[in-house]
Amino acid sequence: MIPAWTTLGFKGYLLARLRLGSLANLNSRAFGRRRSLKIAFAAGALLMALLHNAFARASSTALLVVSRVLAVATFLLTLGVFYEAARLSA
């Protein structure tokens, strides 16, 4: 899983560098701001997935409920990643 995320991150870095010229322009252009939002969504989805996985193994009912909520939040953040990717490619 980590090599896949590393590959995707490196490809995103190369594409952003081609589009922006330098990473200093990341927050000064609309493309850079969308890219930053997409990265934030992806990081959030990864964190939520890790927490969901950790809480799913718990024997506590409350933690199992938290795990289910995190699964839905992970799904919604993943949809946000794809939505932002579609906006970036348009």
C-alpha positions as a Python dict, from the first residue, in 0.01 Angstrom:
ca = {
    (1, 'M'): (0, 0, 0),
    (2, 'I'): (282, 241, 83),
    (3, 'P'): (457, 198, -257),
    (4, 'A'): (128, 279, -432),
    (5, 'W'): (78, 598, -227),
    (6, 'T'): (441, 693, -286),
    (7, 'T'): (404, 645, -660),
    (8, 'L'): (83, 848, -670),
    (9, 'G'): (238, 1124, -462),
    (10, 'F'): (545, 1142, -684),
    (11, 'K'): (333, 1156, -1000),
    (12, 'G'): (122, 1431, -846),
    (13, 'Y'): (436, 1624, -756),
    (14, 'L'): (569, 1598, -1112),
    (15, 'L'): (237, 1705, -1266),
    (16, 'A'): (202, 1998, -1025),
    (17, 'R'): (557, 2109, -1096),
    (18, 'L'): (488, 2106, -1473),
    (19, 'R'): (166, 2305, -1427),
    (20, 'L'): (285, 2550, -1163),
    (21, 'G'): (650, 2599, -1252),
    (22, 'S'): (757, 2575, -889),
    (23, 'L'): (603, 2468, -562),
    (24, 'A'): (621, 2829, -444),
    (25, 'N'): (318, 2897, -668),
    (26, 'L'): (113, 2623, -502),
    (27, 'N'): (-122, 2855, -312),
    (28, 'S'): (-115, 3146, -554),
    (29, 'R'): (-305, 2980, -839),
    (30, 'A'): (-642, 2806, -856),
    (31, 'F'): (-480, 2483, -977),
    (32, 'G'): (-247, 2483, -678),
    (33, 'R'): (-526, 2548, -429),
    (34, 'R'): (-732, 2262, -576),
    (35, 'R'): (-426, 2038, -564),
    (36, 'S'): (-372, 2130, -196),
    (37, 'L'): (-737, 2051, -118),
    (38, 'K'): (-708, 1717, -296),
    (39, 'I'): (-395, 1633, -96),
    (40, 'A'): (-573, 1726, 228),
    (41, 'F'): (-870, 1503, 137),
    (42, 'A'): (-635, 1214, 50),
    (43, 'A'): (-439, 1250, 375),
    (44, 'G'): (-764, 1264, 573),
    (45, 'A'): (-900, 956, 398),
    (46, 'L'): (-580, 764, 468),
    (47, 'L'): (-587, 863, 836),
    (48, 'M'): (-955, 773, 869),
    (49, 'A'): (-895, 436, 701),
    (50, 'L'): (-612, 358, 942),
    (51, 'L'): (-825, 453, 1243),
    (52, 'H'): (-1120, 254, 1106),
    (53, 'N'): (-898, -50, 1071),
    (54, 'A'): (-763, -11, 1425),
    (55, 'F'): (-1105, 40, 1586),
    (56, 'A'): (-1273, -241, 1389),
    (57, 'R'): (-1075, -496, 1591),
    (58, 'A'): (-1191, -362, 1925),
    (59, 'S'): (-1429, -553, 2148),
    (60, 'S'): (-1597, -235, 2275),
    (61, 'T'): (-1933, -153, 2121),
    (62, 'A'): (-1858, 219, 2129),
    (63, 'L'): (-1534, 171, 1936),
    (64, 'L'): (-1712, -45, 1680),
    (65, 'V'): (-1965, 235, 1626),
    (66, 'V'): (-1677, 482, 1586),
    (67, 'S'): (-1522, 242, 1334),
    (68, 'R'): (-1841, 238, 1126),
    (69, 'V'): (-1865, 618, 1132),
    (70, 'L'): (-1501, 640, 1022),
    (71, 'A'): (-1578, 404, 732),
    (72, 'V'): (-1846, 641, 605),
    (73, 'A'): (-1618, 944, 656),
    (74, 'T'): (-1341, 766, 463),
    (75, 'F'): (-1579, 699, 177),
    (76, 'L'): (-1691, 1062, 166),
    (77, 'L'): (-1334, 1192, 170),
    (78, 'T'): (-1244, 948, -108),
    (79, 'L'): (-1533, 1089, -312),
    (80, 'G'): (-1389, 1434, -246),
    (81, 'V'): (-1050, 1321, -379),
    (82, 'F'): (-1207, 1197, -701),
    (83, 'Y'): (-1421, 1510, -734),
    (84, 'E'): (-1116, 1735, -700),
    (85, 'A'): (-924, 1516, -946),
    (86, 'A'): (-1204, 1560, -1198),
    (87, 'R'): (-1197, 1938, -1147),
    (88, 'L'): (-819, 1942, -1192),
    (89, 'S'): (-837, 1753, -1521),
    (90, 'A'): (-1111, 1977, -1666),
}
